[in-house]
Amino acid sequence: MINLHAIKSLLKFYFASDTYYRVHSPFLFELLDNTLEDDRHYYIFEEIEALRKKLLNDHTILEIEDLGAGSKTTKNKQRSIKSIASSAVSPAYQSQFLYKLAQYLRAQNIVELGTSLGISALYLSAYSSKVNLFSLEGSKSILEVANNNFRSFNKKNISTLLGHFDETLPQAISNIDKLDMVYIDGNHAKKPTLKYFEECLDNIHDQSVLIFDDIYWSREMTAAWDVIKSNHMVRLSLDMYYFGIVFFNSNIKKKQDFKIVNAKFKPWQKFI
């Protein structure tokens, strides 16, 4: 089914967006230069993408218990691993951005809401064995697949929690003194998204970053993003269309909001 809200939002976003060539914030320019605009390819990318390819060819049927806003593509409670991998897992370029962001910020204590098949967790935890990642999932059958994937990578720094985010998020936070990074990719509805955002605020610090997936998934999610970026604790927001990211760095004296695309999509900005 065509998501007209997403299409209209994408066009509006594109015409309003800038590239890092027009960013005057030294903090954000350096961050983008080392993440979004960084074309380095790490060996671990090949290993994780080989797993993705395997999942995209896996026709095993799972019984899905969805505790959130549901799938973008189907309401069917029986789904193949192939279907989940193709529609509910962040694509490679997004996942690799998460890796580079975690690496650049040296994030060690990370919480992920929405394990899915484990691809993003593998990326987020890959840059260092010192990363301590808690990944939360609502569907038992999906989490079993993810845990198998983590074992195949011999991951010792990923802990998973099964259940409703209302219960597992406080549990995860209680095991971490300070949150360096939170990736929220589950329950794409306004009220729960804002609830999870607010629950994280007590455990953030100056260098914390919160990432929200699919901020244009629906009008509700876009409305939630508008509330989040206007919060008084947020010093800088970054709208990348597929991700909404907020920073709390007190060295950023003037609150700023940016819409950013990769420079390759607006190459002329380098010269204007």
C-alpha positions as CSV (number, residue, x, y, z in Angstrom):
1,M,0.0,0.0,0.0
2,I,1.4,3.4,-1.0
3,N,2.1,5.7,2.0
4,L,1.1,9.1,0.6
5,H,2.2,10.8,3.9
6,A,5.7,9.4,3.4
7,I,5.9,10.4,-0.2
8,K,4.7,13.9,0.4
9,S,7.0,14.2,3.4
10,L,10.0,12.9,1.4
11,L,9.5,15.6,-1.3
12,K,9.0,18.3,1.2
13,F,12.0,17.1,3.1
14,Y,14.3,17.0,0.1
15,F,13.5,20.5,-1.0
16,A,14.0,21.9,2.5
17,S,17.2,19.9,3.2
18,D,20.8,21.0,3.1
19,T,24.1,19.1,2.9
20,Y,27.0,19.4,5.3
21,Y,28.5,22.1,3.0
22,R,25.9,24.5,4.4
23,V,26.3,23.5,8.1
24,H,27.9,26.2,10.2
25,S,27.9,24.2,13.4
26,P,31.5,22.9,13.9
27,F,30.2,20.0,16.0
28,L,27.7,18.9,13.4
29,F,30.0,19.4,10.4
30,E,32.7,17.2,12.0
31,L,30.2,14.6,13.0
32,L,28.7,14.4,9.5
33,D,32.2,14.4,7.9
34,N,33.0,11.3,9.9
35,T,29.7,9.5,9.6
36,L,27.3,10.3,6.8
37,E,30.0,11.5,4.4
38,D,32.6,8.9,5.4
39,D,32.8,6.3,2.6
40,R,35.2,3.9,4.4
41,H,34.1,0.3,4.3
42,Y,35.0,-2.0,7.3
43,Y,35.5,-5.7,7.1
44,I,32.6,-6.3,9.5
45,F,30.2,-4.8,7.0
46,E,30.8,-7.7,4.7
47,E,30.2,-10.2,7.4
48,I,26.9,-8.6,8.5
49,E,25.7,-8.1,5.0
50,A,26.4,-11.8,4.2
51,L,24.1,-12.6,7.1
52,R,21.4,-10.2,5.7
53,K,21.7,-11.9,2.3
54,K,21.1,-15.3,4.1
55,L,18.1,-14.0,5.9
56,L,16.7,-12.5,2.7
57,N,16.6,-16.1,1.3
58,D,15.2,-17.7,4.4
59,H,11.5,-18.8,3.8
60,T,11.0,-20.0,7.4
61,I,7.6,-18.9,8.7
62,L,7.4,-17.3,12.2
63,E,4.4,-16.7,14.4
64,I,4.7,-12.9,15.2
65,E,3.6,-11.3,18.4
66,D,3.6,-7.6,17.6
67,L,3.3,-5.3,20.7
68,G,3.8,-2.1,18.8
69,A,2.2,-0.2,15.9
70,G,2.6,-3.1,13.5
71,S,4.3,-3.7,10.3
72,K,4.5,-1.2,7.5
73,T,3.5,-3.8,4.9
74,T,1.3,-6.4,6.5
75,K,-1.0,-7.2,9.4
76,N,-0.4,-10.9,9.0
77,K,0.7,-12.6,12.2
78,Q,2.6,-15.2,10.2
79,R,5.6,-13.9,8.4
80,S,8.6,-15.4,6.7
81,I,12.1,-14.4,7.8
82,K,12.7,-13.2,4.3
83,S,9.7,-10.8,4.6
84,I,10.9,-9.4,7.9
85,A,14.5,-9.0,6.5
86,S,13.2,-7.1,3.5
87,S,10.7,-4.8,5.2
88,A,11.5,-4.5,8.9
89,V,15.3,-4.3,9.0
90,S,17.2,-1.1,8.4
91,P,19.0,-1.2,5.0
92,A,22.8,-1.4,4.8
93,Y,23.4,2.4,4.4
94,Q,21.4,3.2,7.5
95,S,22.9,0.4,9.5
96,Q,26.4,1.4,8.5
97,F,25.7,5.0,9.5
98,L,24.7,3.7,12.9
99,Y,28.1,1.9,13.2
100,K,30.0,5.0,12.2
101,L,28.0,7.2,14.6
102,A,28.6,4.9,17.5
103,Q,32.3,4.7,16.7
104,Y,32.7,8.4,16.2
105,L,30.9,9.2,19.5
106,R,32.6,6.3,21.3
107,A,29.3,5.2,22.6
108,Q,29.6,2.3,25.0
109,N,26.3,2.0,26.8
110,I,23.7,1.5,24.1
111,V,20.0,0.6,24.3
112,E,18.1,-0.5,21.2
113,L,14.3,-0.7,21.1
114,G,13.4,-3.2,18.4
115,T,15.9,-6.0,17.9
116,S,14.1,-7.5,14.8
117,L,16.6,-10.0,13.3
118,G,19.6,-8.4,15.0
119,I,21.2,-6.7,12.0
120,S,21.3,-3.2,13.6
121,A,22.4,-4.5,17.0
122,L,25.4,-6.3,15.2
123,Y,26.4,-3.0,13.6
124,L,25.9,-0.9,16.8
125,S,28.0,-3.3,18.9
126,A,30.7,-4.0,16.3
127,Y,33.2,-1.2,16.6
128,S,34.4,-2.2,20.1
129,S,34.2,-5.2,22.4
130,K,33.7,-2.6,25.2
131,V,30.2,-1.7,23.9
132,N,27.5,-2.8,26.3
133,L,24.3,-3.1,24.3
134,F,20.8,-4.0,25.5
135,S,18.5,-4.9,22.7
136,L,14.7,-5.1,23.4
137,E,12.2,-7.1,21.3
138,G,8.5,-7.9,21.8
139,S,8.2,-11.0,19.6
140,K,9.7,-14.2,21.0
141,S,10.0,-16.0,17.6
142,I,11.9,-13.0,16.1
143,L,14.2,-12.7,19.1
144,E,15.1,-16.4,18.9
145,V,16.3,-15.8,15.4
146,A,18.3,-12.7,16.5
147,N,19.9,-14.5,19.4
148,N,21.0,-17.3,17.0
149,N,22.5,-14.6,14.8
150,F,24.4,-13.1,17.7
151,R,25.7,-16.5,18.7
152,S,26.9,-17.1,15.1
153,F,29.0,-13.9,15.5
154,N,30.1,-15.0,19.0
155,K,28.8,-11.7,20.4
156,K,29.4,-11.3,24.1
157,N,28.5,-7.6,24.4
158,I,24.8,-7.9,23.4
159,S,22.1,-8.6,26.0
160,T,18.5,-9.1,24.9
161,L,15.3,-8.6,26.7
162,L,11.9,-10.0,25.7
163,G,8.7,-8.3,26.4
164,H,6.8,-5.0,26.2
165,F,9.0,-1.9,26.0
166,D,7.1,-0.4,28.9
167,E,8.6,-3.1,31.1
168,T,11.9,-3.9,29.4
169,L,13.1,-0.3,28.8
170,P,13.2,0.5,32.6
171,Q,14.9,-2.8,33.2
172,A,17.6,-2.0,30.6
173,I,18.1,1.5,31.9
174,S,18.5,0.2,35.5
175,N,21.5,-1.8,34.3
176,I,23.2,1.3,32.9
177,D,24.5,4.3,34.8
178,K,24.4,6.7,31.9
179,L,23.0,6.2,28.4
180,D,25.4,7.0,25.6
181,M,23.1,6.1,22.8
182,V,19.5,5.0,22.4
183,Y,18.1,3.7,19.1
184,I,14.3,3.6,19.1
185,D,13.0,1.4,16.2
186,G,9.8,0.0,17.5
187,N,6.2,0.9,18.3
188,H,5.8,3.6,15.8
189,A,3.1,5.6,17.5
190,K,3.2,9.0,19.1
191,K,2.3,8.3,22.7
192,P,4.7,5.4,23.4
193,T,7.5,7.1,21.4
194,L,7.3,10.1,23.6
195,K,7.0,7.9,26.7
196,Y,10.3,6.1,25.8
197,F,12.0,9.5,25.0
198,E,11.0,10.9,28.4
199,E,12.1,7.7,30.3
200,C,15.6,8.0,28.8
201,L,16.0,11.7,29.8
202,D,16.9,10.9,33.5
203,N,19.9,8.8,32.4
204,I,21.4,10.9,29.6
205,H,24.5,13.1,29.8
206,D,26.1,15.8,27.7
207,Q,27.4,13.5,25.0
208,S,24.2,11.3,24.8
209,V,22.4,10.8,21.5
210,L,18.9,9.5,20.9
211,I,18.0,8.1,17.4
212,F,14.4,7.7,16.3
213,D,13.7,5.5,13.3
214,D,11.0,6.2,10.7
215,I,10.0,9.7,11.8
216,Y,7.9,10.1,8.7
217,W,6.3,6.6,9.1
218,S,3.0,8.3,9.8
219,R,1.6,11.7,10.9
220,E,1.7,10.4,14.5
221,M,5.4,9.7,14.3
222,T,6.1,13.1,12.6
223,A,4.1,14.8,15.4
224,A,6.1,12.9,18.0
225,W,9.4,14.0,16.3
226,D,8.2,17.6,16.4
227,V,7.6,17.3,20.2
228,I,10.9,15.6,20.8
229,K,13.1,18.1,18.9
230,S,11.4,21.0,20.7
231,N,12.2,19.6,24.2
232,H,14.2,22.2,26.2
233,M,17.0,19.6,26.9
234,V,17.7,19.1,23.2
235,R,20.4,21.4,21.9
236,L,20.5,20.1,18.3
237,S,18.3,18.0,16.2
238,L,19.2,16.3,13.0
239,D,16.4,15.2,10.6
240,M,17.8,12.7,8.0
241,Y,14.3,11.7,6.9
242,Y,14.8,8.0,7.8
243,F,16.3,9.0,11.2
244,G,15.6,11.8,13.6
245,I,18.6,12.3,16.0
246,V,18.8,14.6,19.0
247,F,21.9,15.8,20.9
248,F,22.2,17.3,24.4
249,N,25.6,18.9,24.2
250,S,25.6,22.0,26.5
251,N,28.5,23.5,24.5
252,I,25.9,24.1,21.7
253,K,24.7,27.5,23.0
254,K,22.1,28.2,20.4
255,K,19.5,25.5,19.8
256,Q,19.5,24.4,16.2
257,D,17.4,22.1,13.9
258,F,18.8,20.7,10.7
259,K,17.5,18.7,7.8
260,I,20.4,16.9,6.1
261,V,21.0,14.7,3.1
262,N,24.2,13.1,1.8
263,A,26.1,15.6,-0.3
264,K,25.8,13.3,-3.4
265,F,22.1,14.1,-3.6
266,K,22.7,17.9,-3.8
267,P,26.3,18.2,-5.1
268,W,25.8,21.7,-6.4
269,Q,25.7,23.0,-2.8
270,K,29.5,22.6,-2.7
271,F,29.8,25.5,-5.1
272,I,26.9,27.7,-4.0
